[in-house]
Amino acid sequence: QRTASGESYDMHGMTAAVPRALGIKFGERIRVRHLRTGKTVTLRVNDTMPHIWYNKGRLADVSYAAANKLGMIKEGIIWAEIQGISAL
């Protein structure tokens, strides 16, 4: 399956989808920190997420690999801090 950036989705890649409303461009990197555990990952943005999820308070969808490193596989949705760390 293709991402909005045109690349193939890789569940083992350290990637994220964010809403267009955040103004983050494809290729930019974000740092996501699980607020309960403190675990942190750095991800490359390669996709957008549906606007309806953003309206419900979701700020990012992460790949399976990122979710596993954050320790959120069982939880599914977590409270997290998201920080932009680089531009194109």
N, C-alpha and C positions, 0 to 999 in steps of 0.2 A: 504494500500500500504506500502511496506517495504522500509526503508531507506538503504543506503549503509552500515550502521553499523549493519543492521539486525533487528532493532526494527521497530515496526509499526509507521507510521507517525501519529503524533497527532497535529492537527492544533491549539489546545489550549495549547500546551506545549511551553515553551520558548526555542526554538531550532533554529538552523541555518544550512545551507549547505554552504560549502566553496569549492573552487577549490583545488585539490590536490597540485597544484603548490605552494600554500602558505605554505605547510608543517605543517599545523595544523592537529592534530590527533583527532580521535573520542573521545569524553569525555572532551576535553579541553573547557575552557570557553573563550568567547570573549565579549568585551564591544563594543556596537554599539551606536554611538551618531549622531543623525540627525543634520547636520550642520546648517540648517536654524532655527530650533526651539530649539535646545539644549537638546531635550529629549534623554534620555539614557536608554538602557536595557542591561542586562547581559544574554547571551545565551549560551547554551551547544551545541557544534558541534556534529551532529549525522548523517550527510549526506554530499555527495559531489555534486557539480553542474557540468553541462556539460562544457567541456573545451572551447567550442565556445563562451560561455557567458563571460568567463574570458578574452578571446582575445578581447572582445568588451568593456572591462573595468569594468565589474561587479565583485565585490569581495565577495558577500554573497547573499544568498536567506534566508529570515527569515520566520518563521511560521506566520500564521494569527494573533495569540495572540501578537507576537512581533511587527508585522506591526501595529496593533491597538494601542499598547502602544507608539510606535514611532510617531503615528499620520500620517501614510503614506498610509492608505487604499485607499484614492482617488488618491494620486499621483502615487502609484505603484512603481516607482523607485525614489530614493532620493540620494543626495550627503551626504555621511556619513563618519565618522572616525571610523575605526575598530582597536581595541587594544586587543591583547592577554593578559589574566589576570591570567591564571593558566594552569598548565600541569597535566597530569595524575598522 
